[in-house]
Amino acid sequence: MQTPDPVPAAGMAANAPPSTIGLPQVRSPMVALTLPFLLALFLVPALHLLTSPDSALHLSDFFLTLVGKILCYAVVAVAMDLIWGFGGILSLGHGLFFALGGYSFGMYLMRQIGRDGSYHADLPDFMVFLDWKELPWFWQGTDQFLWAVVLAVAVPAAVAAAFGFFAFRSRIRGVYFSIITQALVYAAMLLFFRNETGFGGNNGFTDFKRILGFSITSPVTRSVLFVLSGLLLLAALHLTFWLTRSRFGRVLAAVRDAETRVMFLGYRPEDYKLAAWVISAMLCGLAGALYVPQVGIINPGEMSPANSIEIAIWVAVGGRGTLIGPVLGAFVVNLAKTYCTSHFPDYWLFLLGALFVAVTLYLPEGLMGLRARLASRATPQQGGSRRASDTHRSRT
């Protein structure tokens, strides 16, 4: 990756989203939020494990699983913000990398069922049902935990690298790139729906029993998965904060704002975009790997284009280019989804669309931008009052 000096950071932020202005100031809140986040991360499982189900302080299995699932979604939102908020690359197919990570780890979970399945065979139940005689070659070694973790990172990274290599070097950008990513995830969904691909067809993987020899439904296992999801989110935030404030991040932001100018300065924008794209895919793969054991199922529906569009909505609602904002957006949208789909499911998609339109029209900087806007309105009033008092003193 060619990195001549000077880094073209100054003078290229004219078209940057308002939420990215003054980004170095966000480091302090990030450091300040780490300790409270860790305390909450370990307090929630403690209230789940150490309190009686009759206690008012007890947190149920449903709550633990719900928040753990949203923590995984938040990792995906941070990964999306890296390429969209800082790289200007809007992907409408990031659900593919999330699902690939989930399928990679789901293969391990299916192998851990052993003979406890419905057919009491060494092969997964769906293979016995389809009259398969042996495991496909790509299932070899998936009974090993470490290999499953490697696959959850390597498979999304390989797919992202192959796709990004050709897309970025072909100068595909803007809405055309977004449409191609949506076509990619849709094609992958249709492929995984086929029974002969060896991934369970439309039913996918489910009925998991164990992970590392421990029951996957036990409270302790659920609590450990919850903590790991939170630690992954914290690690993803620190990684992306460091990346976006490094030389790499400054060049990436310059590519977002003025790619042609960056090229004339001797940089290769496609290398920076590809690197951010692959890192984002790897984070999504890890999030998918932690998501599957918590929800207990993975199927091609996770690759639907609608799911990938939702990821973009999380980032837009929270505020792209802020990293913290997408986490907030993921929690707000998914908590609202949980409530709405349980009370009036027929109207959720309409509410989601209305939310996106409202954010686009009235909060283009998202919830984080609203906070900054309120703070900026308060500052001039305070400054005006100080100036008025100074004028009064000078007159007296």
N, C-alpha and C positions, 0 to 999 in steps of 0.2 A: 504494500500500500504506500504510494508516494505521498510524502508530506513535506513539501518545501515550505520555507519560511518567507514571509510572515504568514501566520494563519489569518485568512480573510474573515475575521469576525467583526471588526469595526466597519460601520457604514453599510452593513448588509441586512439590518434588522428593520428596514422600513416597512416591509410587508409582513413582519412577524405578528402572530396573534397577540393581542394586548396582554393576554395572560402570561406570556413569556417574558415580558419586559421586567427587568430587575430580578432575573432568576437567581443570581447568587444570594439574594436575601432569603431564599427559601431554605437554605441549609440550616439555619438556626432553628426554625420550627421542626425540621426533620430530626435533629438531634434531641430537641426537647420532647418530641413525641415518642422516642424509642423506649424510654424507661416506662412510661405509663402503658404503652402498648404491650410490653413484656409482662407487666403486672397483670393486666387484664387477660392476657393470653393464658396465664397459668391460674388465674382466679376462677375463670369459667369452668375448666375441668374439675377444679377442687370443689366448687359448689355442686357439680354434677355427681362426683364420686363420694364426697364426705358428708353430704347432707341427706336427711331422710326424705323419701318421696313425698311425705306429708308436710314437710317444712316449707315455709313461704320462700326460703332462700334456695330451694332446690331447683336446678335447671334440668329440664327433661331431655330425653334422647332426641326428640324432635328439634328442640332448640339447638342442641349441640351440633346435630347434623346440618341443620339449616345454616348456621353461622359458618361452620366448616366449609360447606359448599360455596357460600358467598366469598369466603376468603380465597378459595381457588379462582373464582370469577374475578376477584380483585387483582390477582396476579396477571390474569389475561388482560385486564384493562390497563395495567401498568405497561405490559409488553406492547399493547396497541398504542399507547401514548408515546412510547419511544419512537415508533416509526411514523406516526401521524402528527403528533404534536411537535416533535423536534426534527423529523425528517421530511414532513410534508407528504408522506406516502399513505394514502387512505386505502386500507385493505378491507374488502368485504368478503374475505374468505378465511379469516383467522381461526374460525371454528374448526377448520381442517387440522391444524397443528395441535389444537387442544384435543380433538378426537383421536388423532394418531398416538399421542401420548397415552390417552386412556386405553386404547386398544392394545398398545404395547404392554402395559402393565396388566391389563385384563387377561392377556394370554397366560401370564404367570398365575393369576388368581384362578383361572380355569384349570390349570395343571395341578393346583393345590387341592382341588376337590377330590382327586384320586378316585377311589371306588365308592365314594359316598354319594355319587350322582344317582339319577333315576335308573340308569341301566347297569350300575355297578361294574363299569368297565374302566380300563385304563385310559381310553380316549374320552375327550369331552362329550357330553350327551348329544350335542347337535351333530357331531361327526358319526356317532353310532346310529343316530336316526337317519342320516343320509347315507348309511352303509359304507362309510370310509373304513379302510382296513389299517391304515397307519397314519402317523402324523405327517403333514406336509413338511418340506425341508425348512421352511421359514419358522416352523414351530420348534425346531430343535434347540435345546438349551433354555427354553423359556420356563423350565421348572426351577431355574436358579434366580434368586432374588436380584443379585447384582447385575446379571445380564438383562433382566427385565428393566431395571433402572437405566442401564446404558441404552437400551432400545428406546425407552421413553424420551430420551434426549436426542439420540443419534438419528432416529427415523424422521422426526419433524425437521431436524437440522438439515438432513440430506435432501428431503423434498423441497425445503425452502431454498437451499443453495442451488439445486438444479433449476428450479423455476426462476429464481431471482437472477441467476447468471445470464439467462437468455433474455429475460424481460428488461433488466436494467441496461444491458449492453445494446438492446434494440431501441433504446430511448423511449420506451413506453412509459407514459406518465399520466397523471391526472385521472380523468374519468375513465379513460381507456384501460388504465391499469386496474382500477377498481372493478370494472366489468369483467376483466379477464380473471381476477382472483375469485369473483363470484362464480364464474363458469367453472373454474378449477374445483372449488369445493362442491359444486353441484354434481360434477362428473364423478368425483370421489364418492359421494353419497350413493349415486346409482351403482357404482362398482361394488361397494360394500353391501348393498342390498342383495346381491347375487349369492346364492348358496355355494356355488363352486369356487368362490374366492377363498374359502376357509376361515371366514370370520363370523359365522353364525347367521348370515343372511339378515333378514329384517328383525329377528329377535336379538341378535347380537350376543353379548356375554352377560350372564346373570347367575343367580343361585350360588354366589361365592360362599365358601366355608371358612377358609383359614388364610392367614397371612403370617409368614415366618413361624408357623406352627400354632399361632394363637387364634382363637375364635374371632372372626371378623365382626361379630355382632356384640361382643362383650363390651361393657362400659369402659374398661381400661383401654382396649384397642381403639375404640372410638375417640377417647380422650387423647391418646397419643397421636392419632391421625389429625385431630383438631390442632394440636400444638404444632405439629410439623407443617400444617397448612399456614398457620400464622407465621412461623419462622421463615417459610419460603417467601411469603409476602414481604416480610421485613427485609430479607436478603435481596429480593428483587428491587425494592425501593432504594436500598443503599447502593446497589450496583448501578441502577439507572441514574441516580443522582450523581454518582461519581462519573459515569460515562458522559452525561450531558454537560458536566462542568469541566471536562478535560479537553485537550486539544481535539480529540475525536468529536466530541459533542459540539464544539464551536464550528468545526468544519461542516458537520452534519447540518447545523442550523443555517450556515451560510449556503449550503446546497439547497436547502428548502426555500430560502429567500431569493437567491440569484444563482441558479445552477450554471448558467452560461458564463457568468463572470468568474465563477470558481474554476471552470474549465480553462479559461484564458489565463488564469494565474498559475496554471500548471498542475492542478489537482485532477484526480480521476473520481468524479462524483459517484460513478457506479460502484466503486469499491467500498465507499463509505455507506452507501445505501444497502449494498448487499450484506455488509457486516452487521448493520443494525437489524436488517430483515432476519438474518439467521439467529442472532441473539434473541430477538423477539419470539421466533418460533420455538427455540429451546425452552424459554420460560413458559410458553403455552404448553409444551409437552410435559414439563414437570407438573404444572397445575393439573393437567388432565390425569396424570398418574395418581395424584392424591385425591382427585375428585371421584374416581371410579370406586375405590373401596368404601368411600363414605356414603355414596348414594346406592351402591349395590347393583349397578347395571350400566352398560355402555352399548349403544346401538347406533345404526347409521343416522338416526334422527339428530344426533349431536352435530352432524355435518350439514344440516339444512342451512340454506342461505339466510333464512330468517334469524337463526341463532348468531350468525356472523354479523348481521346488521345490528342486532341487539348489542353486540360488543362495542360497535361504533357509537351507539346511543349512550352507553354507560360513560364513555369518554367525553362525549359532547355535553352531557348533563353535568358531569363533574367539573369540566373545564380542561380542554386539551392544552398540553404544554406545561402542566403544573405537577404531574405525577401523583400528588396527593389527591387532586380533584377526581381523577378516574376511580380511585379507591372509594371515595365518597359516592360517586355516581353509581358504582356497582352495588353498593349497599342500598342506596335509596331506591333504585329501580327494581332490584330483586326483592327487597322487602315489600315494596308496593305490589309486585307481581304475585308474591305469595299470598298477600291479603286479598287482592282482587280476584285471582283465579279460584280462591276458595269461597268467595261470597258472590261474585257475579262474573264467572269465567267468560261468558259470551262477549263481554265488553272490554276485556283487557287489551286486545290489539288496538281497538279504537282509542283507548286511554293512552297507550304507548305512543301511537301516532300523534295524538294531540300534544303529549308531553314534548315530543321531538320538535313539533312545529312551534310550540310556545318557547322552547329554549332557543331555537334558531332565530325567532323574531325578536324576542325580548331579553334573552340572556345568551348572547353569542359567545360569551366567555365562560358560561356555565356557572355553577354554584360558587366556585372559587372567585370568579370574576365579580359576582354579586357582592361577595365579602369585600373585595378590593374597592368596588364602586361605593359601597356604604362608608368605608373608611376614608375614601377621598372626599366624599361630601362632608364628612365631619371635620376634616382637617382645615379647609378654608374658613369654616365658621369659627373654629378656634383661633385661627390666625387673624380673622377679622375682629374678633372680640379683643385680642391682644393689641392690635393696632388702634382700636378705638380707645382702649384704656391708656395707651401711651400718648395719644393725642390729647386726651383729657388732662393727663399729668402735665404735659408741656404747656397747656393753656393756663393751668392753675399755678 
